[in-house]
Amino acid sequence: MHRHHVTYQPEVIKPLCVRHHEEITIINGVQGRKYRHSLSNQHRWHIWFEWRRGKLKPRKTQKAMEYIEEMRRGPQRPIVVPVFEPPEPEPEPTITKPTRRKQRSAKKKKSAAKAKLPKRTKKQKRRVPQRAHFDS
């Protein structure tokens, strides 16, 4: 007999033979992948009762069979291999120099002064000095 968890919180366990345990496990896995999230208790109970009525049948896909093979092998303890890794050297602190303000060039000062002047309207035309006409 295998113990099948219908739900985990609260824990509800039903005894099943190996074949039926594999079937319900395959159905649960397919449903979980179908909806792309872990199954709620309500969903698990729905699957359980539909399977008991004969409405849900397992599809023995490659992914399902891989999972069943892992389940048959039982829980495997991971192999821990100690690996020596030298500690990474600490980076040297960077020294930042205080920034020095650059002096404005004469050209920049002139353009900055122009920007402060009020803009001329259409009525205020720019006066251009006219050239003197010499009669020769």
The first five atom37 places (N, CA, C, CB, O) and aatype in JSON, in Angstrom:
{
  "aatype": [12, 8, 1, 8, 8, 19, 16, 18, 5, 14, 6, 19, 9, 11, 14, 10, 4, 19, 1, 8, 8, 6, 6, 9, 16, 9, 9, 2, 7, 19, 5, 7, 1, 11, 18, 1, 8, 15, 10, 15, 2, 5, 8, 1, 17, 8, 9, 17, 13, 6, 17, 1, 1, 7, 11, 10, 11, 14, 1, 11, 16, 5, 11, 0, 12, 6, 18, 9, 6, 6, 12, 1, 1, 7, 14, 5, 1, 14, 9, 19, 19, 14, 19, 13, 6, 14, 14, 6, 14, 6, 14, 6, 14, 16, 9, 16, 11, 14, 16, 1, 1, 11, 5, 1, 15, 0, 11, 11, 11, 11, 15, 0, 0, 11, 0, 11, 10, 14, 11, 1, 16, 11, 11, 5, 11, 1, 1, 19, 14, 5, 1, 0, 8, 13, 3, 15],
  "atom_mask": [
    [1, 1, 1, 1, 1],
    [1, 1, 1, 1, 1],
    [1, 1, 1, 1, 1],
    [1, 1, 1, 1, 1],
    [1, 1, 1, 1, 1],
    [1, 1, 1, 1, 1],
    [1, 1, 1, 1, 1],
    [1, 1, 1, 1, 1],
    [1, 1, 1, 1, 1],
    [1, 1, 1, 1, 1],
    [1, 1, 1, 1, 1],
    [1, 1, 1, 1, 1],
    [1, 1, 1, 1, 1],
    [1, 1, 1, 1, 1],
    [1, 1, 1, 1, 1],
    [1, 1, 1, 1, 1],
    [1, 1, 1, 1, 1],
    [1, 1, 1, 1, 1],
    [1, 1, 1, 1, 1],
    [1, 1, 1, 1, 1],
    [1, 1, 1, 1, 1],
    [1, 1, 1, 1, 1],
    [1, 1, 1, 1, 1],
    [1, 1, 1, 1, 1],
    [1, 1, 1, 1, 1],
    [1, 1, 1, 1, 1],
    [1, 1, 1, 1, 1],
    [1, 1, 1, 1, 1],
    [1, 1, 1, 0, 1],
    [1, 1, 1, 1, 1],
    [1, 1, 1, 1, 1],
    [1, 1, 1, 0, 1],
    [1, 1, 1, 1, 1],
    [1, 1, 1, 1, 1],
    [1, 1, 1, 1, 1],
    [1, 1, 1, 1, 1],
    [1, 1, 1, 1, 1],
    [1, 1, 1, 1, 1],
    [1, 1, 1, 1, 1],
    [1, 1, 1, 1, 1],
    [1, 1, 1, 1, 1],
    [1, 1, 1, 1, 1],
    [1, 1, 1, 1, 1],
    [1, 1, 1, 1, 1],
    [1, 1, 1, 1, 1],
    [1, 1, 1, 1, 1],
    [1, 1, 1, 1, 1],
    [1, 1, 1, 1, 1],
    [1, 1, 1, 1, 1],
    [1, 1, 1, 1, 1],
    [1, 1, 1, 1, 1],
    [1, 1, 1, 1, 1],
    [1, 1, 1, 1, 1],
    [1, 1, 1, 0, 1],
    [1, 1, 1, 1, 1],
    [1, 1, 1, 1, 1],
    [1, 1, 1, 1, 1],
    [1, 1, 1, 1, 1],
    [1, 1, 1, 1, 1],
    [1, 1, 1, 1, 1],
    [1, 1, 1, 1, 1],
    [1, 1, 1, 1, 1],
    [1, 1, 1, 1, 1],
    [1, 1, 1, 1, 1],
    [1, 1, 1, 1, 1],
    [1, 1, 1, 1, 1],
    [1, 1, 1, 1, 1],
    [1, 1, 1, 1, 1],
    [1, 1, 1, 1, 1],
    [1, 1, 1, 1, 1],
    [1, 1, 1, 1, 1],
    [1, 1, 1, 1, 1],
    [1, 1, 1, 1, 1],
    [1, 1, 1, 0, 1],
    [1, 1, 1, 1, 1],
    [1, 1, 1, 1, 1],
    [1, 1, 1, 1, 1],
    [1, 1, 1, 1, 1],
    [1, 1, 1, 1, 1],
    [1, 1, 1, 1, 1],
    [1, 1, 1, 1, 1],
    [1, 1, 1, 1, 1],
    [1, 1, 1, 1, 1],
    [1, 1, 1, 1, 1],
    [1, 1, 1, 1, 1],
    [1, 1, 1, 1, 1],
    [1, 1, 1, 1, 1],
    [1, 1, 1, 1, 1],
    [1, 1, 1, 1, 1],
    [1, 1, 1, 1, 1],
    [1, 1, 1, 1, 1],
    [1, 1, 1, 1, 1],
    [1, 1, 1, 1, 1],
    [1, 1, 1, 1, 1],
    [1, 1, 1, 1, 1],
    [1, 1, 1, 1, 1],
    [1, 1, 1, 1, 1],
    [1, 1, 1, 1, 1],
    [1, 1, 1, 1, 1],
    [1, 1, 1, 1, 1],
    [1, 1, 1, 1, 1],
    [1, 1, 1, 1, 1],
    [1, 1, 1, 1, 1],
    [1, 1, 1, 1, 1],
    [1, 1, 1, 1, 1],
    [1, 1, 1, 1, 1],
    [1, 1, 1, 1, 1],
    [1, 1, 1, 1, 1],
    [1, 1, 1, 1, 1],
    [1, 1, 1, 1, 1],
    [1, 1, 1, 1, 1],
    [1, 1, 1, 1, 1],
    [1, 1, 1, 1, 1],
    [1, 1, 1, 1, 1],
    [1, 1, 1, 1, 1],
    [1, 1, 1, 1, 1],
    [1, 1, 1, 1, 1],
    [1, 1, 1, 1, 1],
    [1, 1, 1, 1, 1],
    [1, 1, 1, 1, 1],
    [1, 1, 1, 1, 1],
    [1, 1, 1, 1, 1],
    [1, 1, 1, 1, 1],
    [1, 1, 1, 1, 1],
    [1, 1, 1, 1, 1],
    [1, 1, 1, 1, 1],
    [1, 1, 1, 1, 1],
    [1, 1, 1, 1, 1],
    [1, 1, 1, 1, 1],
    [1, 1, 1, 1, 1],
    [1, 1, 1, 1, 1],
    [1, 1, 1, 1, 1],
    [1, 1, 1, 1, 1],
    [1, 1, 1, 1, 1],
    [1, 1, 1, 1, 1],
    [1, 1, 1, 1, 1]
  ],
  "atom_positions": [
    [[0.84, -1.18, 0.0], [0.0, 0.0, 0.0], [0.88, 1.24, 0.0], [-0.95, 0.0, 1.21], [1.91, 1.32, 0.67]],
    [[0.43, 2.2, -0.78], [1.1, 3.5, -0.84], [0.21, 4.53, -0.17], [1.42, 3.91, -2.3], [-1.01, 4.41, -0.16]],
    [[0.85, 5.53, 0.37], [0.11, 6.62, 1.01], [0.07, 7.79, 0.04], [0.76, 7.05, 2.38], [1.11, 8.31, -0.36]],
    [[-1.15, 8.2, -0.35], [-1.31, 9.31, -1.27], [-1.85, 10.52, -0.52], [-2.24, 8.94, -2.45], [-2.88, 10.43, 0.16]],
    [[-1.15, 11.63, -0.65], [-1.62, 12.89, -0.04], [-2.65, 13.51, -0.97], [-0.42, 13.87, 0.22], [-2.31, 13.98, -2.06]],
    [[-3.9, 13.51, -0.55], [-4.91, 14.22, -1.33], [-4.69, 15.71, -1.14], [-6.37, 13.81, -0.9], [-4.68, 16.46, -2.11]],
    [[-4.5, 16.14, 0.1], [-4.13, 17.53, 0.41], [-2.99, 17.5, 1.41], [-5.36, 18.35, 0.97], [-2.76, 16.5, 2.09]],
    [[-2.28, 18.62, 1.49], [-1.15, 18.71, 2.42], [-1.49, 19.57, 3.63], [0.07, 19.27, 1.71], [-1.0, 19.29, 4.73]],
    [[-2.29, 20.59, 3.46], [-2.7, 21.45, 4.56], [-4.21, 21.57, 4.56], [-2.04, 22.85, 4.46], [-4.7, 22.34, 3.73]],
    [[-4.98, 20.93, 5.33], [-4.65, 19.91, 6.32], [-4.25, 18.62, 5.62], [-5.84, 19.67, 7.28], [-4.67, 18.35, 4.49]],
    [[-3.46, 17.85, 6.28], [-2.93, 16.63, 5.69], [-4.01, 15.55, 5.63], [-1.71, 16.12, 6.48], [-4.52, 15.1, 6.66]],
    [[-4.35, 15.13, 4.4], [-5.32, 14.05, 4.19], [-4.61, 12.99, 3.36], [-6.65, 14.57, 3.48], [-4.21, 13.26, 2.22]],
    [[-4.47, 11.79, 3.92], [-3.75, 10.71, 3.25], [-4.7, 9.55, 3.04], [-2.51, 10.27, 4.09], [-5.42, 9.13, 3.95]],
    [[-4.69, 9.01, 1.81], [-5.53, 7.86, 1.46], [-4.6, 6.71, 1.07], [-6.53, 8.19, 0.3], [-3.64, 6.93, 0.34]],
    [[-4.88, 5.49, 1.55], [-4.06, 4.35, 1.14], [-4.48, 3.88, -0.26], [-4.19, 3.18, 2.16], [-5.67, 3.72, -0.54]],
    [[-3.49, 3.67, -1.13], [-3.74, 3.22, -2.5], [-2.73, 2.16, -2.89], [-3.67, 4.41, -3.49], [-1.63, 2.1, -2.36]],
    [[-3.14, 1.32, -3.84], [-2.17, 0.37, -4.39], [-1.21, 1.15, -5.29], [-2.88, -0.78, -5.19], [-1.45, 2.32, -5.6]],
    [[-0.13, 0.5, -5.7], [0.92, 1.19, -6.46], [0.35, 1.75, -7.77], [2.08, 0.22, -6.76], [0.61, 2.9, -8.12]],
    [[-0.42, 0.94, -8.5], [-0.96, 1.36, -9.8], [-1.85, 2.6, -9.66], [-1.75, 0.21, -10.44], [-1.72, 3.56, -10.43]],
    [[-2.75, 2.57, -8.68], [-3.65, 3.7, -8.51], [-2.92, 4.94, -7.98], [-4.77, 3.33, -7.56], [-3.27, 6.07, -8.33]],
    [[-1.92, 4.73, -7.16], [-1.14, 5.86, -6.67], [-0.43, 6.55, -7.84], [-0.12, 5.4, -5.61], [-0.38, 7.77, -7.9]],
    [[0.12, 5.76, -8.75], [0.78, 6.33, -9.92], [-0.23, 7.08, -10.79], [1.47, 5.22, -10.74], [0.08, 8.16, -11.29]],
    [[-1.42, 6.53, -10.96], [-2.44, 7.18, -11.79], [-2.81, 8.56, -11.25], [-3.69, 6.29, -11.87], [-2.79, 9.55, -11.97]],
    [[-3.15, 8.61, -9.97], [-3.59, 9.89, -9.4], [-2.42, 10.89, -9.36], [-4.15, 9.67, -7.97], [-2.64, 12.1, -9.49]],
    [[-1.21, 10.39, -9.18], [-0.04, 11.27, -9.19], [0.17, 11.86, -10.58], [1.23, 10.5, -8.73], [0.49, 13.04, -10.71]],
    [[0.0, 11.04, -11.61], [0.13, 11.53, -12.99], [-0.93, 12.59, -13.27], [0.01, 10.35, -14.01], [-0.63, 13.64, -13.84]],
    [[-2.17, 12.33, -12.87], [-3.26, 13.28, -13.11], [-2.98, 14.6, -12.39], [-4.61, 12.7, -12.64], [-3.15, 15.67, -12.98]],
    [[-2.55, 14.53, -11.14], [-2.21, 15.76, -10.39], [-1.11, 16.55, -11.09], [-1.78, 15.41, -8.95], [-1.19, 17.77, -11.21]],
    [[-0.08, 15.84, -11.56], [1.03, 16.51, -12.24], [0.59, 17.18, -13.53], [0.0, 0.0, 0.0], [0.99, 18.31, -13.82]],
    [[-0.24, 16.48, -14.31], [-0.73, 17.03, -15.58], [-1.57, 18.28, -15.3], [-1.55, 15.98, -16.36], [-1.43, 19.29, -15.99]],
    [[-2.45, 18.21, -14.31], [-3.3, 19.36, -13.98], [-2.46, 20.55, -13.5], [-4.33, 18.97, -12.9], [-2.73, 21.69, -13.87]],
    [[-1.46, 20.27, -12.68], [-0.59, 21.35, -12.19], [0.16, 22.02, -13.33], [0.0, 0.0, 0.0], [0.29, 23.25, -13.34]],
    [[0.66, 21.24, -14.3], [1.38, 21.82, -15.43], [0.42, 22.53, -16.38], [2.15, 20.74, -16.19], [0.76, 23.53, -17.01]],
    [[-0.8, 21.99, -16.47], [-1.8, 22.59, -17.36], [-2.13, 24.02, -16.93], [-3.08, 21.74, -17.4], [-2.21, 24.92, -17.76]],
    [[-2.33, 24.21, -15.63], [-2.7, 25.52, -15.11], [-1.51, 26.33, -14.61], [-3.7, 25.36, -14.0], [-1.68, 27.47, -14.16]],
    [[-0.32, 25.77, -14.69], [0.94, 26.45, -14.37], [0.99, 27.05, -12.97], [1.19, 27.55, -15.37], [1.51, 28.15, -12.77]],
    [[0.45, 26.32, -12.01], [0.57, 26.75, -10.61], [0.34, 25.53, -9.73], [-0.44, 27.9, -10.26], [-0.14, 24.49, -10.2]],
    [[0.67, 25.65, -8.47], [0.43, 24.53, -7.56], [-1.08, 24.4, -7.35], [1.17, 24.74, -6.19], [-1.81, 25.38, -7.4]],
    [[-1.52, 23.18, -7.12], [-2.95, 22.91, -7.02], [-3.49, 23.31, -5.64], [-3.24, 21.43, -7.28], [-2.86, 23.06, -4.61]],
    [[-4.65, 23.93, -5.64], [-5.29, 24.29, -4.38], [-5.94, 23.04, -3.79], [-6.34, 25.44, -4.59], [-6.11, 22.04, -4.48]],
    [[-6.31, 23.12, -2.52], [-6.99, 21.97, -1.89], [-8.29, 21.66, -2.61], [-7.28, 22.25, -0.4], [-8.62, 20.49, -2.82]],
    [[-9.03, 22.68, -2.98], [-10.29, 22.47, -3.68], [-10.06, 21.75, -5.01], [-11.01, 23.81, -3.92], [-10.81, 20.84, -5.37]],
    [[-9.02, 22.15, -5.73], [-8.69, 21.51, -7.0], [-8.26, 20.06, -6.78], [-7.58, 22.29, -7.72], [-8.65, 19.18, -7.55]],
    [[-7.47, 19.81, -5.73], [-7.03, 18.44, -5.43], [-8.22, 17.53, -5.12], [-6.04, 18.43, -4.25], [-8.28, 16.39, -5.59]],
    [[-9.19, 18.04, -4.33], [-10.37, 17.24, -4.01], [-11.2, 16.99, -5.27], [-11.23, 17.93, -2.93], [-11.74, 15.9, -5.44]],
    [[-11.3, 17.98, -6.14], [-12.04, 17.81, -7.39], [-11.4, 16.7, -8.22], [-12.07, 19.15, -8.19], [-12.09, 15.81, -8.73]],
    [[-10.08, 16.75, -8.35], [-9.36, 15.71, -9.11], [-9.6, 14.35, -8.47], [-7.84, 16.02, -9.16], [-9.87, 13.37, -9.17]],
    [[-9.51, 14.28, -7.15], [-9.69, 13.01, -6.44], [-11.07, 12.4, -6.73], [-9.53, 13.22, -4.92], [-11.15, 11.22, -7.09]],
    [[-12.15, 13.19, -6.6], [-13.49, 12.65, -6.78], [-13.78, 12.34, -8.25], [-14.52, 13.62, -6.24], [-14.47, 11.37, -8.56]],
    [[-13.26, 13.17, -9.17], [-13.47, 12.88, -10.59], [-12.73, 11.6, -11.0], [-12.99, 14.07, -11.46], [-13.23, 10.82, -11.8]],
    [[-11.55, 11.4, -10.45], [-10.79, 10.17, -10.74], [-11.52, 8.96, -10.17], [-9.36, 10.25, -10.16], [-11.61, 7.92, -10.82]],
    [[-12.05, 9.08, -8.95], [-12.8, 7.98, -8.32], [-14.05, 7.62, -9.13], [-13.2, 8.36, -6.88], [-14.41, 6.45, -9.19]],
    [[-14.71, 8.62, -9.75], [-15.9, 8.38, -10.57], [-15.54, 7.81, -11.94], [-16.69, 9.66, -10.73], [-16.42, 7.35, -12.67]],
    [[-14.27, 7.85, -12.29], [-13.84, 7.34, -13.6], [-13.86, 8.39, -14.68], [0.0, 0.0, 0.0], [-13.75, 8.06, -15.86]],
    [[-14.01, 9.66, -14.31], [-14.08, 10.75, -15.3], [-12.69, 11.21, -15.75], [-14.84, 11.94, -14.72], [-12.54, 11.67, -16.87]],
    [[-11.68, 11.08, -14.89], [-10.31, 11.48, -15.24], [-9.44, 10.25, -15.42], [-9.71, 12.41, -14.16], [-9.39, 9.38, -14.55]],
    [[-8.78, 10.18, -16.55], [-7.87, 9.07, -16.84], [-6.46, 9.63, -16.98], [-8.31, 8.31, -18.14], [-6.28, 10.74, -17.49]],
    [[-5.45, 8.89, -16.54], [-4.08, 9.39, -16.66], [-3.58, 9.3, -18.09], [-3.14, 8.61, -15.72], [-3.87, 8.34, -18.81]],
    [[-2.82, 10.3, -18.5], [-2.13, 10.26, -19.78], [-0.68, 9.98, -19.47], [-2.31, 11.6, -20.61], [-0.01, 10.79, -18.82]],
    [[-0.18, 8.86, -19.92], [1.19, 8.46, -19.59], [2.17, 9.09, -20.57], [1.33, 6.92, -19.6], [2.65, 8.45, -21.5]],
    [[2.43, 10.36, -20.34], [3.37, 11.09, -21.18], [4.8, 10.82, -20.71], [3.07, 12.62, -21.15], [5.01, 10.2, -19.67]],
    [[5.76, 11.27, -21.49], [7.16, 11.05, -21.13], [7.49, 11.72, -19.8], [8.09, 11.58, -22.24], [8.16, 11.14, -18.96]],
    [[7.01, 12.95, -19.62], [7.28, 13.68, -18.38], [6.67, 12.95, -17.18], [6.73, 15.12, -18.47], [7.29, 12.86, -16.12]],
    [[5.44, 12.44, -17.36], [4.77, 11.72, -16.28], [5.54, 10.45, -15.93], [3.33, 11.37, -16.68], [5.71, 10.13, -14.75]],
    [[6.0, 9.74, -16.94], [6.73, 8.49, -16.69], [8.08, 8.76, -16.02], [6.93, 7.71, -18.0], [8.53, 7.97, -15.19]],
    [[8.73, 9.87, -16.38], [9.99, 10.23, -15.72], [9.76, 10.47, -14.23], [10.62, 11.49, -16.38], [10.55, 10.04, -13.39]],
    [[8.66, 11.16, -13.92], [8.35, 11.46, -12.52], [8.06, 10.17, -11.76], [7.15, 12.43, -12.43], [8.5, 10.01, -10.62]],
    [[7.31, 9.25, -12.38], [6.98, 7.98, -11.74], [8.25, 7.16, -11.49], [5.97, 7.17, -12.61], [8.38, 6.51, -10.45]],
    [[9.18, 7.19, -12.45], [10.45, 6.47, -12.26], [11.21, 7.04, -11.07], [11.32, 6.55, -13.54], [11.78, 6.29, -10.28]],
    [[11.23, 8.36, -10.95], [11.9, 8.99, -9.79], [11.21, 8.59, -8.5], [11.9, 10.53, -9.94], [11.87, 8.34, -7.48]],
    [[9.89, 8.52, -8.54], [9.12, 8.16, -7.35], [9.42, 6.71, -6.96], [7.6, 8.36, -7.59], [9.51, 6.39, -5.77]],
    [[9.56, 5.84, -7.93], [9.86, 4.42, -7.65], [11.24, 4.26, -7.03], [9.77, 3.58, -8.94], [11.43, 3.43, -6.14]],
    [[12.2, 5.05, -7.5], [13.56, 4.95, -6.95], [13.62, 5.42, -5.51], [14.53, 5.77, -7.8], [14.51, 5.02, -4.76]],
    [[12.69, 6.26, -5.12], [12.68, 6.75, -3.75], [13.5, 8.01, -3.62], [0.0, 0.0, 0.0], [14.18, 8.43, -4.56]],
    [[13.43, 8.62, -2.44], [14.19, 9.85, -2.25], [15.68, 9.56, -2.25], [13.79, 10.55, -0.94], [16.15, 8.66, -1.55]],
    [[16.41, 10.32, -3.02], [17.86, 10.14, -3.07], [18.52, 11.28, -2.33], [18.36, 10.06, -4.53], [18.17, 12.45, -2.46]],
    [[19.5, 10.89, -1.54], [20.24, 11.91, -0.82], [21.25, 12.53, -1.77], [20.93, 11.33, 0.44], [21.94, 11.81, -2.5]],
    [[21.35, 13.83, -1.77], [22.32, 14.46, -2.67], [23.74, 14.15, -2.23], [22.1, 15.99, -2.72], [24.03, 14.07, -1.04]],
    [[24.61, 13.97, -3.19], [26.02, 13.71, -2.92], [26.7, 15.06, -2.72], [26.7, 12.88, -4.08], [26.68, 15.92, -3.6]],
    [[27.3, 15.22, -1.56], [27.95, 16.48, -1.24], [29.45, 16.28, -1.39], [27.59, 16.96, 0.2], [30.06, 15.45, -0.71]],
    [[30.03, 17.05, -2.28], [31.47, 16.98, -2.51], [32.04, 18.32, -2.09], [31.8, 16.66, -4.01], [31.7, 19.36, -2.65]],
    [[32.93, 18.28, -1.08], [33.51, 19.56, -0.65], [34.44, 20.11, -1.74], [34.29, 19.39, 0.68], [35.29, 19.39, -2.27]],
    [[34.27, 21.34, -2.05], [35.09, 21.99, -3.08], [35.8, 23.16, -2.44], [34.23, 22.45, -4.3], [35.18, 24.01, -1.8]],
    [[37.11, 23.19, -2.63], [37.87, 24.3, -2.09], [37.88, 25.42, -3.12], [39.32, 23.86, -1.72], [38.32, 25.23, -4.26]],
    [[37.4, 26.55, -2.71], [37.45, 27.73, -3.57], [38.2, 28.81, -2.81], [36.02, 28.2, -3.98], [37.82, 29.17, -1.69]],
    [[39.27, 29.32, -3.41], [40.0, 30.38, -2.71], [39.11, 31.61, -2.58], [41.32, 30.74, -3.45], [38.33, 31.93, -3.48]],
    [[39.23, 32.29, -1.45], [38.4, 33.49, -1.27], [38.77, 34.56, -2.29], [38.54, 34.04, 0.16], [39.93, 34.71, -2.66]],
    [[37.78, 35.28, -2.72], [38.02, 36.35, -3.69], [38.69, 37.52, -2.98], [36.69, 36.8, -4.36], [38.34, 37.86, -1.86]],
    [[39.67, 38.12, -3.65], [40.33, 39.28, -3.01], [39.36, 40.44, -2.91], [41.6, 39.71, -3.81], [38.52, 40.66, -3.78]],
    [[39.5, 41.16, -1.81], [38.62, 42.3, -1.6], [39.06, 43.44, -2.53], [38.64, 42.75, -0.11], [40.26, 43.71, -2.65]],
    [[38.12, 44.09, -3.16], [38.52, 45.19, -4.05], [39.05, 46.37, -3.24], [37.32, 45.64, -4.92], [38.58, 46.66, -2.15]],
    [[40.05, 47.02, -3.83], [40.64, 48.17, -3.15], [39.66, 49.34, -3.21], [42.0, 48.56, -3.78], [39.0, 49.54, -4.22]],
    [[39.58, 50.09, -2.14], [38.65, 51.24, -2.16], [39.15, 52.28, -3.16], [38.52, 51.87, -0.74], [40.34, 52.57, -3.24]],
    [[38.25, 52.83, -3.91], [38.62, 53.85, -4.88], [38.62, 55.21, -4.2], [37.65, 53.84, -6.1], [37.74, 55.53, -3.4]],
    [[39.61, 55.99, -4.56], [39.75, 57.31, -3.97], [39.23, 58.31, -5.0], [41.24, 57.63, -3.56], [39.71, 58.35, -6.14]],
    [[38.28, 59.08, -4.61], [37.73, 60.08, -5.53], [38.3, 61.44, -5.18], [36.17, 60.1, -5.48], [38.35, 61.83, -4.02]],
    [[38.73, 62.13, -6.2], [39.28, 63.47, -6.0], [38.14, 64.47, -6.07], [40.38, 63.8, -7.06], [37.21, 64.3, -6.85]],
    [[38.22, 65.52, -5.27], [37.17, 66.54, -5.36], [37.24, 67.23, -6.73], [37.3, 67.59, -4.21], [38.33, 67.54, -7.21]],
    [[36.1, 67.45, -7.33], [36.09, 68.08, -8.65], [36.28, 69.58, -8.51], [34.78, 67.77, -9.38], [35.79, 70.21, -7.57]],
    [[36.99, 70.15, -9.47], [37.26, 71.58, -9.46], [36.38, 72.22, -10.51], [38.76, 71.88, -9.72], [36.31, 71.75, -11.64]],
    [[35.71, 73.3, -10.14], [34.87, 73.99, -11.11], [35.75, 74.7, -12.13], [33.94, 75.0, -10.4], [36.72, 75.37, -11.78]],
    [[35.4, 74.53, -13.38], [36.13, 75.21, -14.43], [35.6, 76.64, -14.56], [36.01, 74.44, -15.79], [34.43, 76.91, -14.33]],
    [[36.5, 77.52, -14.91], [36.07, 78.9, -15.12], [35.45, 79.0, -16.5], [37.25, 79.89, -14.97], [35.91, 78.37, -17.45]],
    [[34.41, 79.79, -16.6], [33.75, 79.97, -17.89], [34.62, 80.77, -18.83], [32.39, 80.66, -17.71], [35.33, 81.69, -18.42]],
    [[34.56, 80.4, -20.07], [35.3, 81.18, -21.06], [34.53, 82.46, -21.35], [35.53, 80.35, -22.37], [33.35, 82.58, -21.0]],
    [[35.19, 83.39, -21.98], [34.57, 84.68, -22.28], [33.37, 84.48, -23.21], [35.59, 85.64, -22.93], [32.36, 85.17, -23.08]],
    [[33.46, 83.54, -24.14], [32.39, 83.28, -25.08], [31.14, 82.78, -24.35], [32.85, 82.26, -26.14], [30.02, 83.21, -24.64]],
    [[31.34, 81.88, -23.41], [30.22, 81.34, -22.65], [29.59, 82.43, -21.77], [30.68, 80.16, -21.78], [28.37, 82.47, -21.61]],
    [[30.42, 83.3, -21.21], [29.9, 84.37, -20.37], [29.01, 85.29, -21.2], [31.04, 85.17, -19.72], [27.97, 85.74, -20.74]],
    [[29.46, 85.57, -22.44], [28.72, 86.46, -23.32], [27.37, 85.85, -23.69], [29.54, 86.76, -24.58], [26.35, 86.54, -23.67]],
    [[27.37, 84.55, -24.03], [26.11, 83.9, -24.41], [25.18, 83.79, -23.2], [26.38, 82.5, -25.02], [23.96, 83.85, -23.35]],
    [[25.75, 83.62, -22.02], [24.91, 83.55, -20.82], [24.27, 84.91, -20.54], [25.75, 83.1, -19.6], [23.13, 84.97, -20.09]],
    [[25.0, 85.99, -20.82], [24.46, 87.33, -20.61], [23.34, 87.61, -21.6], [25.57, 88.38, -20.73], [22.35, 88.25, -21.25]],
    [[23.49, 87.12, -22.84], [22.45, 87.3, -23.85], [21.18, 86.57, -23.45], [22.94, 86.8, -25.22], [20.08, 87.07, -23.67]],
    [[21.34, 85.42, -22.87], [20.18, 84.62, -22.49], [19.35, 85.32, -21.42], [20.62, 83.24, -21.99], [18.15, 85.07, -21.32]],
    [[19.97, 86.18, -20.65], [19.26, 86.87, -19.58], [18.45, 88.07, -20.09], [20.24, 87.34, -18.52], [17.54, 88.55, -19.41]],
    [[18.78, 88.55, -21.3], [18.07, 89.68, -21.85], [16.67, 89.26, -22.28], [18.84, 90.29, -23.03], [16.46, 88.13, -22.72]],
    [[15.69, 90.19, -22.14], [14.34, 89.84, -22.59], [14.31, 89.69, -24.11], [13.32, 90.9, -22.13], [15.05, 90.38, -24.81]],
    [[13.48, 88.84, -24.61], [13.38, 88.62, -26.06], [12.62, 89.76, -26.7], [12.71, 87.27, -26.37], [11.74, 90.36, -26.08]],
    [[12.96, 90.06, -27.95], [12.32, 91.14, -28.67], [11.02, 90.65, -29.31], [13.26, 91.72, -29.75], [10.93, 89.51, -29.74]],
    [[10.06, 91.51, -29.36], [8.81, 91.17, -30.03], [8.92, 91.58, -31.49], [7.59, 91.86, -29.35], [9.93, 92.15, -31.9]],
    [[7.88, 91.29, -32.29], [7.9, 91.63, -33.7], [7.96, 93.15, -33.9], [6.68, 91.05, -34.41], [8.55, 93.65, -34.85]],
    [[7.32, 93.84, -32.99], [7.3, 95.3, -33.11], [8.68, 95.91, -32.87], [6.29, 95.9, -32.13], [9.05, 96.92, -33.46]],
    [[9.42, 95.26, -31.99], [10.76, 95.77, -31.67], [11.75, 95.17, -32.65], [11.16, 95.44, -30.2], [12.35, 94.13, -32.39]],
    [[11.91, 95.84, -33.79], [12.84, 95.32, -34.78], [14.26, 95.68, -34.39], [12.51, 95.85, -36.18], [14.51, 96.67, -33.69]],
    [[15.15, 94.88, -34.86], [16.56, 95.15, -34.59], [17.01, 96.28, -35.5], [17.43, 93.87, -34.81], [16.82, 96.24, -36.71]],
    [[17.59, 97.24, -34.91], [18.04, 98.38, -35.69], [19.45, 98.11, -36.21], [18.0, 99.68, -34.86], [20.38, 97.83, -35.46]],
    [[19.55, 98.21, -37.5], [20.84, 98.01, -38.13], [21.31, 99.37, -38.63], [20.76, 96.96, -39.3], [20.59, 100.05, -39.36]],
    [[22.51, 99.78, -38.23], [22.98, 101.11, -38.71], [23.15, 101.08, -40.23], [24.34, 101.5, -38.03], [23.73, 100.15, -40.79]],
    [[22.63, 102.1, -40.87], [22.73, 102.16, -42.33], [24.08, 102.73, -42.71], [21.58, 103.0, -42.95], [24.68, 103.53, -41.98]],
    [[24.53, 102.3, -43.89], [25.83, 102.78, -44.37], [25.66, 104.21, -44.93], [26.41, 101.82, -45.46], [24.62, 104.6, -45.48]],
    [[26.7, 104.91, -44.75], [26.69, 106.29, -45.28], [26.93, 106.24, -46.79], [27.79, 107.19, -44.57], [27.8, 105.49, -47.24]],
    [[26.19, 107.01, -47.55], [26.38, 107.05, -49.0], [27.26, 108.23, -49.34], [25.01, 107.14, -49.75], [27.01, 109.36, -48.94]],
    [[28.27, 107.93, -50.06], [29.18, 108.98, -50.47], [28.99, 109.21, -51.96], [30.66, 108.62, -50.15], [29.01, 108.27, -52.75]],
    [[28.8, 110.43, -52.33], [28.67, 110.74, -53.75], [30.07, 111.04, -54.28], [27.68, 111.95, -53.99], [30.78, 111.91, -53.79]],
    [[30.4, 110.33, -55.24], [31.7, 110.62, -55.82], [31.6, 111.04, -57.26], [32.59, 109.43, -55.71], [32.61, 111.32, -57.89]]
  ]
}
